[in-house]
Each structure stands twice: as C-alpha cells, then as structure tokens.
C-alpha cells in the first residue's frame, strides 16, 4: 500500500490515472470551423438509450455504479451498488465486446472481473475472480476487440498480460507474461487500433514513457526501438486519442507531456510540451471526439480543460479553465458522446459531473453534483448500451 501525499522530486512515488493543461492557461480560444466540423461529423452521438458510470473506491474496496441521465448528465445509483472489489482498487476498465468490467486491486495484487447487466448496470463477479497479478497492480487497459488485457504492476516493475475468454471473461496469462518495464510503471493505455501499448513510468530518476508493439495473435509485448522515451518527472496517468496520433501523460511536477506517435510506435515530443496544468496533475482524458482534453489536479482541487490541435496534438486552455472540483480529484473522463465529464474526488468521496460546452469546452456543473461515492473515489470507467446488447466504452 502506498501513502497518497503530494510528492516532490526528493520523495518516493504516488499515483492515479488521467490529467492535462496548457502552457498559456489564460489564453481564450475562439470558435473555429475546425471544432464545429469535427463535432458535426458524428463526434457527439445522440439518442443513446442508456449509459453507465463506474467509480473504483480505493478506500472502501468497492465499485460505485451509476446510471447516467443522457439528457442532464445526472447520476443515479444502480440497484445493489456499491459492488465488492479487491483491496484498494486503483483502476477500472471495460471490455468493449462482452460486457466485462475489471479492476486492478493494488494491495491484494490481483484483478477482479465482473459481468455488466446491460439492462440496469449491475455487476456480477466472474467465476474464478479475482485473477493474480504482479506487485501492486495500478493501471489497467484493454484492447479494442476485448481480446487482451494489460496491467501495470507498480512495485512489481512489470506488465502482466492476459487473454480474455470471450464467453466467461476469465483471464489467462499470456506466454512470457509478466513483461519487463521501467521503474514504477503506472498509467497504461492501448491505442484504439490495437497496435501499441504505452506505459508511464515514475521513479527517482525522472519519468518516461515505455512503448510496446502488441502481437495481434498472441497479445505478447515487444519493446519499441528507442523505448523508453524521456518525459517529465514522476509521470502518472496516461491517455491516447481515438485516432492513434497522440499520447498524453501527467507529470507531477506540474504539467502534461504530449507525444506524437510515429512509425513503429516511436514517440516524439509535441512542440510546446509539457503543457501547464494545476497543482499535482494526476489524471488525463481525451474526449471521444478528440476536440477536448481534461486533467484532474489533485492538490488544487480543480480540473483543467483544453482544446486539442488535430494537426499537432498541442493543448490550449479553454476559457475559464481550471474549473472547481471536489477535494483531491484523482480520476477524470468524458462520456461516450463527449457531452459530459466526470471527476472522481478522492478526498471528498464523491463524483463531480459537468456539462461540456460543445463549442468552447468550458465545464458547467451538472444539477445535483457532486454525487456520493465510496471512500476515496479513485478511477472511472463508462460505457453506453449499443443495440441493447453490449455496453461499449468510449474510443473503441
């Protein structure tokens, strides 16, 4: 178990998932044809019948489940919520094809698996769950087809890789797993095309991002030439855009590192990176439409919001950013339609909800926000019911 405090370079590590901000946070942006065009071309999906949100509660060892009002963004607790997890669940992810949800349980060194009831959002633990992982699993990611699952083992210094049984959801370790990583791997993400896996690394020697190619048949990992790629100090959460172009990672020294993805998965720093954020940015999320990005700032109790340049990946603060959140926000994400954003507040044990202005990206609190959660709300996942049979997460 790690003690969650604000860290400075002389201290040891701490963690979470998702964050970002810009170097000129006060510069307003104008409404551009580019933003309008990208939103018009299917970026915001309408008439979604049901959406669910899940919060991993690090302190109470459970998962809060909510139904999202697709008109207002308000959250309503799912019947039976919260659902029991392992010890200190620090990450949560949803498989896109088979309605499975998984949590990485840091202090019990395992992964819990659940089936999602698409009619009401309730969770049922899978047979064989929990599944063993490495030392202090902290980040979790699943590929687009729902075939492979990856876990960053923070103190284990490795990546556990699994195949997901498409019928039962059970996890089987891939040959060669766990795969080696750098010091203190934390945030983890698979590109939407399923080709590459990226991992953010902390440690006393400064941060970095490791890159791997994914064997499309077996799921095995091979490090990309030149990996790891240098980043800021104490890199934590990590996110990718939906077009396989950019990688973002939070830097506890106060910024967001941005990279473009080149041939073979090689990373190159985006001009202007790192981009400024609030105090101790912990989590970063790029909305499904790739127009906006959001960062949860742990020590300044707010959320930074940005527009994303589709050409360069550079971040520009939206008017009014940062926006107030609860106490010690640690997780952030936008819903499947790019209409609402949610923040997991570790210190105030709740979830803040916001409506995203589709033109500017500014955030306005949803009526009724914040919504109660378990102890130390930590990480978030969401899905929308597709064809009334499958609950699909964003960007897949």
C-alpha positions, 0 to 999 in steps of 0.5 A: 500500500502506498501513502497518497501525499503530494510528492516532490522530486526528493520523495518516493512515488504516488499515483492515479490515472488521467490529467492535462493543461496548457502552457498559456492557461489564460489564453481564450480560444475562439470558435473555429470551423475546425471544432464545429466540423469535427463535432458535426461529423458524428463526434457527439452521438445522440439518442443513446438509450442508456449509459453507465458510470463506474467509480473504483473506491480505493478506500472502501474496496468497492465499485460505485455504479451509476446510471447516467441521465443522457439528457442532464448528465445526472447520476443515479445509483444502480440497484445493489451498488456499491459492488465488492472489489479487491483491496484498494482498487486503483483502476477500472476498465471495460471490455468493449465486446462482452460486457466485462468490467475489471479492476486492478486491486493494488494491495491484494495484487490481483484483478477482479472481473465482473459481468455488466447487466446491460439492462440496469448496470449491475455487476456480477463477479466472474467465476474464478475472480479475482485473477493474480497479478504482479506487485501492486497492480495500478493501471489497467487497459484493454484492447479494442476487440476485448481480446487482451488485457494489460496491467501495470504492476507498480512495485512489481516493475512489470506488465502482466498480460492476459487473454480474455475468454470471450464467453466467461471473461476469465483471464489467462496469462499470456506466454512470457507474461509478466513483461519487463518495464521501467521503474514504477510503471503506472498509467497504461493505455492501448491505442484504439487500433490495437497496435501499441501499448504505452506505459508511464513510468515514475521513479527517482530518476525522472519519468518516461514513457515505455512503448510496446508493439502488441502481437495481434495473435498472441497479445505478447509485448515487444519493446519499441526501438528507442523505448523508453522515451524521456518525459517529465518527472514522476509521470502518472496517468496516461491517455491516447486519442481515438485516432492513434496520433497522440499520447498524453501523460501527467507529470507531477511536477506540474504539467502534461507531456504530449507525444506524437506517435510515429512509425513503429510506435516511436514517440516524439515530443509535441512542440510546446510540451509539457503543457501547464496544468494545476497543482499535482496533475494526476489524471488525463482524458481525451474526449471521444471526439478528440476536440477536448482534453481534461486533467484532474489536479489533485492538490488544487482541487480543480480540473483543467480543460483544453482544446486539442490541435488535430494537426499537432496534438498541442493543448490550449486552455479553454476559457475559464479553465481550471474549473472547481472540483471536489477535494483531491480529484484523482480520476477524470473522463468524458462520456461516450458522446463527449457531452459530459465529464466526470471527476472522481474526488478522492478526498471528498468521496464523491463524483463531480459531473459537468456539462461540456460546452460543445463549442468552447469546452468550458465545464458547467456543473451538472444539477445535483453534483457532486454525487456520493461515492465510496471512500476515496473515489479513485478511477472511472470507467463508462460505457453506453448500451449499443443495440441493447446488447453490449455496453461499449466504452468510449474510443473503441 
